[in-house]
Amino acid sequence: SDEIKKLKIRSVPILLGCRSAELTRYGRSLDPLGITQSYLVGSSPAIAGFLWPITDADVDQWTIKFLDYWLNGGETNLLQAVADKRSVFRHFVNSAGLVVNGFPISLKEK
């Protein structure tokens, strides 16, 4: 994560693993930390990931539908595109684990 902080990231990482956006508290008075903070410190405008374990089939299906929708002009706003494609998940608990941190960004129209 220290290496990520040194980068100048200009894209939106989408972390597809279980607990990829999970934050861990290391003390009572300290803010929770996780890989998402490293990406944000590394200048990434936003990052999407999951808070808890999710099923492979659900995340695979969501990824294909979401990227097609967001990158091919269905919706340019990241937050709205994520919200619009939450219904693709077969299990509600997987949908609820998906979070976006950072700025509300949109793709540039061609």
N, CA and C atoms as a LAMMPS dump frame, in Angstrom:
ITEM: TIMESTEP
0
ITEM: NUMBER OF ATOMS
330
ITEM: BOX BOUNDS ff ff ff
-5.0000000000000000e+02 5.0000000000000000e+02
-5.0000000000000000e+02 5.0000000000000000e+02
-5.0000000000000000e+02 5.0000000000000000e+02
ITEM: ATOMS id mol type element x y z
1 1 1 N 0.815 -1.201 0
2 1 2 C 0 0 0
3 1 3 C 0.853 1.257 0
4 2 1 N 2.079 1.184 0.528
5 2 2 C 2.968 2.348 0.492
6 2 3 C 3.356 2.704 -0.937
7 3 1 N 3.533 1.692 -1.781
8 3 2 C 3.869 1.936 -3.179
9 3 3 C 2.71 2.604 -3.91
10 4 1 N 1.505 2.213 -3.597
11 4 2 C 0.326 2.804 -4.234
12 4 3 C 0.238 4.286 -3.897
13 5 1 N 0.558 4.643 -2.65
14 5 2 C 0.486 6.042 -2.224
15 5 3 C 1.434 6.931 -3.011
16 6 1 N 2.523 6.384 -3.531
17 6 2 C 3.52 7.166 -4.26
18 6 3 C 3.14 7.398 -5.719
19 7 1 N 2.171 6.653 -6.206
20 7 2 C 1.771 6.763 -7.603
21 7 3 C 0.902 7.995 -7.842
22 8 1 N 0.829 8.408 -9.07
23 8 2 C -0.087 9.473 -9.482
24 8 3 C -1.176 8.826 -10.337
25 9 1 N -2.169 8.272 -9.674
26 9 2 C -3.217 7.51 -10.344
27 9 3 C -4.266 8.464 -10.901
28 10 1 N -4.598 8.298 -12.166
29 10 2 C -5.602 9.151 -12.796
30 10 3 C -6.769 8.34 -13.311
31 11 1 N -6.972 7.184 -12.729
32 11 2 C -8.069 6.312 -13.149
33 11 3 C -8.887 5.903 -11.93
34 12 1 N -9.943 5.163 -12.179
35 12 2 C -10.816 4.681 -11.109
36 12 3 C -10.584 3.181 -10.933
37 13 1 N -9.833 2.782 -9.902
38 13 2 C -9.663 1.35 -9.659
39 13 3 C -10.988 0.721 -9.216
40 14 1 N -11.274 -0.444 -9.748
41 14 2 C -12.436 -1.211 -9.316
42 14 3 C -11.881 -2.508 -8.753
43 15 1 N -11.883 -2.609 -7.428
44 15 2 C -11.317 -3.767 -6.747
45 15 3 C -12.39 -4.832 -6.636
46 16 1 N -12.158 -5.969 -7.248
47 16 2 C -13.209 -6.972 -7.378
48 16 3 C -13.087 -8.116 -6.384
49 17 1 N -12.143 -8.069 -5.499
50 17 2 C -11.982 -9.149 -4.541
51 17 3 C -12.842 -8.984 -3.301
52 18 1 N -12.962 -10.081 -2.566
53 18 2 C -13.681 -10.056 -1.295
54 18 3 C -12.964 -9.127 -0.318
55 19 1 N -13.739 -8.306 0.344
56 19 2 C -13.213 -7.365 1.341
57 19 3 C -12.186 -6.387 0.761
58 20 1 N -12.261 -6.117 -0.518
59 20 2 C -11.284 -5.247 -1.164
60 20 3 C -11.383 -3.796 -0.708
61 21 1 N -12.53 -3.382 -0.21
62 21 2 C -12.702 -2.008 0.273
63 21 3 C -12.92 -1.974 1.784
64 22 1 N -12.638 -3.079 2.454
65 22 2 C -12.83 -3.152 3.901
66 22 3 C -11.836 -2.235 4.619
67 23 1 N -12.3 -1.591 5.669
68 23 2 C -11.457 -0.747 6.503
69 23 3 C -11.255 -1.433 7.846
70 24 1 N -10.037 -1.336 8.378
71 24 2 C -9.697 -1.974 9.64
72 24 3 C -9.338 -0.917 10.662
73 25 1 N -9.9 -1.047 11.849
74 25 2 C -9.602 -0.111 12.935
75 25 3 C -8.441 -0.672 13.755
76 26 1 N -7.375 0.139 13.903
77 26 2 C -6.188 -0.297 14.631
78 26 3 C -6.088 0.296 16.027
79 27 1 N -7.051 1.067 16.403
80 27 2 C -7.06 1.656 17.737
81 27 3 C -8.347 2.404 17.961
82 28 1 N -8.648 2.646 19.194
83 28 2 C -9.916 3.284 19.55
84 28 3 C -10.042 4.692 18.983
85 29 1 N -8.959 5.459 19.006
86 29 2 C -9.042 6.856 18.582
87 29 3 C -8.456 7.093 17.183
88 30 1 N -8.121 6.022 16.475
89 30 2 C -7.569 6.16 15.128
90 30 3 C -8.634 5.879 14.074
91 31 1 N -8.527 6.572 12.956
92 31 2 C -9.439 6.318 11.845
93 31 3 C -9.135 4.948 11.248
94 32 1 N -10.15 4.26 10.758
95 32 2 C -9.903 2.972 10.111
96 32 3 C -9.077 3.144 8.837
97 33 1 N -8.282 2.137 8.523
98 33 2 C -7.415 2.181 7.344
99 33 3 C -7.698 1.001 6.438
100 34 1 N -7.392 1.2 5.16
101 34 2 C -7.547 0.134 4.176
102 34 3 C -6.882 0.532 2.876
103 35 1 N -6.895 -0.356 1.922
104 35 2 C -6.261 -0.108 0.63
105 35 3 C -6.931 1.057 -0.108
106 36 1 N -8.204 1.295 0.172
107 36 2 C -8.892 2.396 -0.511
108 36 3 C -8.25 3.736 -0.193
109 37 1 N -7.814 3.931 1.05
110 37 2 C -7.141 5.18 1.403
111 37 3 C -5.831 5.335 0.648
112 38 1 N -5.127 4.227 0.44
113 38 2 C -3.865 4.29 -0.302
114 38 3 C -4.108 4.776 -1.731
115 39 1 N -5.148 4.277 -2.366
116 39 2 C -5.473 4.725 -3.725
117 39 3 C -5.88 6.196 -3.736
118 40 1 N -6.642 6.63 -2.756
119 40 2 C -7.064 8.027 -2.711
120 40 3 C -5.878 8.953 -2.444
121 41 1 N -4.966 8.549 -1.574
122 41 2 C -3.745 9.329 -1.334
123 41 3 C -2.885 9.344 -2.595
124 42 1 N -2.926 8.265 -3.362
125 42 2 C -2.194 8.178 -4.623
126 42 3 C -2.861 8.928 -5.766
127 43 1 N -3.783 9.802 -5.475
128 43 2 C -4.448 10.708 -6.418
129 43 3 C -5.565 10.08 -7.234
130 44 1 N -6 8.885 -6.898
131 44 2 C -7.142 8.309 -7.605
132 44 3 C -8.388 9.119 -7.253
133 45 1 N -9.183 9.517 -8.235
134 45 2 C -10.357 10.34 -7.929
135 45 3 C -11.458 9.575 -7.193
136 46 1 N -11.55 8.26 -7.425
137 46 2 C -12.574 7.433 -6.778
138 46 3 C -12.12 5.983 -6.864
139 47 1 N -12.732 5.148 -6.054
140 47 2 C -12.406 3.715 -6.046
141 47 3 C -13.646 2.934 -5.646
142 48 1 N -13.874 1.82 -6.318
143 48 2 C -15.005 0.954 -6.001
144 48 3 C -14.483 -0.382 -5.493
145 49 1 N -15.176 -0.953 -4.521
146 49 2 C -14.773 -2.24 -3.978
147 49 3 C -15.868 -2.822 -3.094
148 50 1 N -15.559 -3.94 -2.474
149 50 2 C -16.538 -4.663 -1.66
150 50 3 C -16.104 -4.708 -0.199
151 51 1 N -17.062 -4.58 0.708
152 51 2 C -16.777 -4.546 2.141
153 51 3 C -16.654 -5.924 2.769
154 52 1 N -17.251 -6.935 2.166
155 52 2 C -17.224 -8.283 2.751
156 52 3 C -17.162 -9.313 1.634
157 53 1 N -17 -10.599 2.001
158 53 2 C -16.925 -11.646 0.973
159 53 3 C -18.192 -11.699 0.113
160 54 1 N -17.975 -11.897 -1.165
161 54 2 C -19.07 -11.961 -2.131
162 54 3 C -18.877 -13.194 -3.017
163 55 1 N -19.924 -13.618 -3.689
164 55 2 C -19.809 -14.797 -4.538
165 55 3 C -19.181 -14.444 -5.884
166 56 1 N -18.35 -15.349 -6.386
167 56 2 C -17.65 -15.116 -7.65
168 56 3 C -18.605 -14.892 -8.815
169 57 1 N -19.631 -15.719 -8.887
170 57 2 C -20.574 -15.614 -10.009
171 57 3 C -21.252 -14.249 -10.025
172 58 1 N -21.628 -13.761 -8.854
173 58 2 C -22.286 -12.456 -8.775
174 58 3 C -21.353 -11.329 -9.209
175 59 1 N -20.139 -11.329 -8.711
176 59 2 C -19.218 -10.237 -9.049
177 59 3 C -18.802 -10.311 -10.518
178 60 1 N -18.66 -11.505 -11.067
179 60 2 C -18.324 -11.623 -12.487
180 60 3 C -19.438 -11.058 -13.358
181 61 1 N -20.666 -11.433 -13.056
182 61 2 C -21.807 -10.952 -13.834
183 61 3 C -21.96 -9.437 -13.688
184 62 1 N -21.819 -8.917 -12.459
185 62 2 C -21.955 -7.483 -12.236
186 62 3 C -20.871 -6.712 -12.981
187 63 1 N -19.643 -7.2 -12.933
188 63 2 C -18.526 -6.512 -13.583
189 63 3 C -18.767 -6.349 -15.076
190 64 1 N -19.185 -7.4 -15.731
191 64 2 C -19.444 -7.336 -17.17
192 64 3 C -20.557 -6.337 -17.471
193 65 1 N -21.665 -6.435 -16.755
194 65 2 C -22.811 -5.544 -17
195 65 3 C -22.473 -4.093 -16.657
196 66 1 N -21.794 -3.892 -15.51
197 66 2 C -21.456 -2.535 -15.073
198 66 3 C -20.497 -1.862 -16.045
199 67 1 N -19.4 -2.529 -16.399
200 67 2 C -18.416 -1.905 -17.285
201 67 3 C -19.001 -1.617 -18.654
202 68 1 N -19.816 -2.512 -19.168
203 68 2 C -20.47 -2.272 -20.451
204 68 3 C -21.383 -1.048 -20.366
205 69 1 N -22.133 -0.953 -19.295
206 69 2 C -23.075 0.164 -19.098
207 69 3 C -22.336 1.484 -18.909
208 70 1 N -21.305 1.489 -18.052
209 70 2 C -20.6 2.732 -17.72
210 70 3 C -19.692 3.193 -18.853
211 71 1 N -18.94 2.3 -19.438
212 71 2 C -17.945 2.687 -20.439
213 71 3 C -18.516 2.859 -21.841
214 72 1 N -19.671 2.287 -22.105
215 72 2 C -20.255 2.394 -23.442
216 72 3 C -21.429 3.362 -23.516
217 73 1 N -21.485 4.305 -22.579
218 73 2 C -22.434 5.395 -22.692
219 73 3 C -23.795 5.205 -22.076
220 74 1 N -24.029 4.129 -21.327
221 74 2 C -25.325 3.96 -20.666
222 74 3 C -25.534 5.018 -19.6
223 75 1 N -24.46 5.331 -18.887
224 75 2 C -24.477 6.361 -17.832
225 75 3 C -23.039 6.802 -17.614
226 76 1 N -22.778 8.101 -17.676
227 76 2 C -21.406 8.585 -17.524
228 76 3 C -21.014 8.817 -16.068
229 77 1 N -21.973 9.039 -15.185
230 77 2 C -21.694 9.288 -13.78
231 77 3 C -21.42 7.959 -13.062
232 78 1 N -20.271 7.84 -12.413
233 78 2 C -19.871 6.595 -11.76
234 78 3 C -20.872 6.15 -10.701
235 79 1 N -21.258 7.043 -9.807
236 79 2 C -22.162 6.667 -8.72
237 79 3 C -23.519 6.215 -9.245
238 80 1 N -24.019 6.904 -10.247
239 80 2 C -25.312 6.516 -10.813
240 80 3 C -25.205 5.193 -11.551
241 81 1 N -24.099 4.98 -12.246
242 81 2 C -23.907 3.711 -12.956
243 81 3 C -23.844 2.543 -11.982
244 82 1 N -23.139 2.72 -10.858
245 82 2 C -23.084 1.666 -9.832
246 82 3 C -24.484 1.411 -9.281
247 83 1 N -25.199 2.478 -8.966
248 83 2 C -26.556 2.336 -8.423
249 83 3 C -27.484 1.651 -9.434
250 84 1 N -27.385 2.022 -10.689
251 84 2 C -28.253 1.449 -11.715
252 84 3 C -28.015 -0.048 -11.905
253 85 1 N -26.803 -0.505 -11.69
254 85 2 C -26.477 -1.912 -11.946
255 85 3 C -26.446 -2.776 -10.683
256 86 1 N -26.854 -2.248 -9.543
257 86 2 C -26.938 -3.065 -8.327
258 86 3 C -27.937 -4.216 -8.48
259 87 1 N -28.929 -4.027 -9.302
260 87 2 C -29.962 -5.052 -9.482
261 87 3 C -29.437 -6.292 -10.208
262 88 1 N -28.246 -6.225 -10.781
263 88 2 C -27.66 -7.366 -11.48
264 88 3 C -27.289 -8.477 -10.496
265 89 1 N -26.954 -8.11 -9.268
266 89 2 C -26.585 -9.106 -8.263
267 89 3 C -27.771 -10.029 -7.975
268 90 1 N -27.498 -11.31 -7.878
269 90 2 C -28.549 -12.268 -7.541
270 90 3 C -28.867 -12.257 -6.051
271 91 1 N -27.875 -11.902 -5.236
272 91 2 C -28.054 -11.889 -3.787
273 91 3 C -27.916 -10.454 -3.282
274 92 1 N -28.921 -9.993 -2.547
275 92 2 C -28.925 -8.614 -2.05
276 92 3 C -27.697 -8.319 -1.197
277 93 1 N -27.246 -9.271 -0.41
278 93 2 C -26.106 -9.042 0.476
279 93 3 C -24.845 -8.698 -0.321
280 94 1 N -24.701 -9.254 -1.508
281 94 2 C -23.563 -8.902 -2.36
282 94 3 C -23.694 -7.475 -2.879
283 95 1 N -24.892 -7.094 -3.247
284 95 2 C -25.146 -5.73 -3.704
285 95 3 C -24.854 -4.713 -2.602
286 96 1 N -25.237 -5.055 -1.381
287 96 2 C -25.048 -4.137 -0.254
288 96 3 C -23.585 -3.959 0.111
289 97 1 N -22.729 -4.903 -0.252
290 97 2 C -21.314 -4.816 0.073
291 97 3 C -20.518 -3.925 -0.853
292 98 1 N -21.103 -3.503 -1.966
293 98 2 C -20.417 -2.669 -2.951
294 98 3 C -20.425 -1.207 -2.516
295 99 1 N -19.233 -0.597 -2.45
296 99 2 C -19.126 0.809 -2.059
297 99 3 C -18.222 1.558 -3.035
298 100 1 N -18.425 2.864 -3.106
299 100 2 C -17.56 3.748 -3.888
300 100 3 C -17.065 4.829 -2.94
301 101 1 N -15.752 5.011 -2.9
302 101 2 C -15.137 6.074 -2.097
303 101 3 C -14.495 7.085 -3.031
304 102 1 N -14.45 8.335 -2.608
305 102 2 C -13.808 9.379 -3.407
306 102 3 C -14.803 10.41 -3.893
307 103 1 N -14.454 11.013 -5.016
308 103 2 C -15.278 12.069 -5.596
309 103 3 C -16.346 11.506 -6.524
310 104 1 N -17.48 12.19 -6.647
311 104 2 C -18.508 11.775 -7.613
312 104 3 C -18.066 12.193 -9.017
313 105 1 N -17.496 11.274 -9.784
314 105 2 C -16.923 11.621 -11.075
315 105 3 C -17.795 11.13 -12.221
316 106 1 N -17.546 11.7 -13.382
317 106 2 C -18.233 11.274 -14.602
318 106 3 C -17.204 11.111 -15.716
319 107 1 N -17.51 10.237 -16.656
320 107 2 C -16.666 10.082 -17.831
321 107 3 C -16.879 11.281 -18.749
322 108 1 N -15.849 11.634 -19.483
323 108 2 C -15.993 12.676 -20.494
324 108 3 C -16.747 12.103 -21.677
325 109 1 N -17.674 12.862 -22.187
326 109 2 C -18.41 12.411 -23.363
327 109 3 C -17.54 12.577 -24.588
328 110 1 N -17.667 11.618 -25.517
329 110 2 C -16.825 11.636 -26.731
330 110 3 C -17.305 12.641 -27.719
